[in-house]
Amino acid sequence: MVHLTSNMTGYKSGVATRFKKINPFMSSNHCVSHRLHLAGKDASDKVTYFQKYEKTLHNLYGYFSRSHNRQDILELIYLLFY
C-alpha cells in the first residue's frame, strides 16, 4: 500500500497510476490526515464565523510579519502574559 497526496494520485499520469501499470495489485489512498484537513476546510468555508475568523488571522499575520519592530512588541506581550 502506498500513501499519496492528491497531486500524486491523478488517474491519467499520477504517480499511483504509473505504479499500477507496473503492479496492478498495488493499492493507493490519500493520507488520512490530509483528507481530514480537506474535510474541515470544506466545512469551515461554509460557515460565516469561520470565514471571518480566518480572515482576521490572515490580517494579523500580515500585520506582524511585515515589521520586525511589531514582531518584537508581540514577543514582549507574549512574555508578559506567559
N, C-alpha and C positions, 0 to 999 in steps of 0.2 A: 504494500500500500504506500502511495506517495501522497504527502500533504502539499497542496499547492495554493498559491494566491490566485486571485481572479485573473490577473494578466497572463497567467501561465496555463489556463485551462480552456483557451479558445478552441472551439470544435473544429476549426479548419487548420490552424497552424500553431496552436498552443503546444507547449512542451509535453503536456499529458497526451495529446493526440499523437505526437511523434513517438512517444514511448509506447503507446498502444499499438502502433504499427509494427514495432519491434516485438512486443509481447502483448498479444491481445487479451491475456488473462490478468493484466495489471488493472488495479482499480485506483481511482484518484478521487479526492474530495477536498473541499475547501477547508481551511483551518477553522476550527470551531470558534476560536476567539475572534477571528476576522468576521465570521458570519454573525456572531453576537453583536459586534460593534456596528456592522451594517444595519442590523435589525433595529438596534437602539437609535441609530442616526435617522433611519427612515421614520421611526415612530416620533422622535422629537421634532422632526421637520414639520409635523402636522399639528403641533401644539404651540400656540402663540407665545405662551410663557417661556418655553424653552428657546424659541427663536429670539426673543428679546434678551434672554439670559446669555445666549451665545454671542449675540451682537455686543452686549456690554463687555463680556470677557475679551472679545477681539479688540474693542476700543481701548480697554485698559492696557492690554498687552502692547498695542501700537503706541500708546502714550508713553509708557515706561521704556519700551525698547529703543526709542529714538533719542534718548538722552541719558548719558552716564550720570549726570547730576541727579536726575529723577530716580535712577536706579539706586544711587547711594542713599537718598532720602527714604525710599521704600525699604531698603535694608535696615536703616535706623529704626523705622517704625516697627518692622518685624522684630528687631532685637528688644525694643521696649516692651512689647507685648508677649514675647515668648522667651 
